[in-house]
């Protein structure tokens, strides 16, 4: 795969309190493409960040109907990947690529 295709798989890092706590266990959380599987996510992270990946766990959040100022709307469906890195490897998501 080319670098552009890897950027299509890895959309953005997730910067939340829970994701920050996971970084203490050598894990990084990314928003990924809905149709990406674990093998492709592992390839993309290893190629883009030059690290060794131990495991990839994924989860899908279904889009929800919410109300904003009384107007009903719909949140988008999204997929997240929790990437566990090998010992000695790390990714600093605050600096960007």
Buried (B, 14 or more C-beta within 10 A) or exposed (E): EEEEEBEBBBBEBBEEEEBEEBBEEBBBBBBBBEEBEBEBBBBBBBBBBEBEBBEBEBEEEEEEEEEEEEEEEEEEEBBBBBBBBEEEBEBEBEEEE
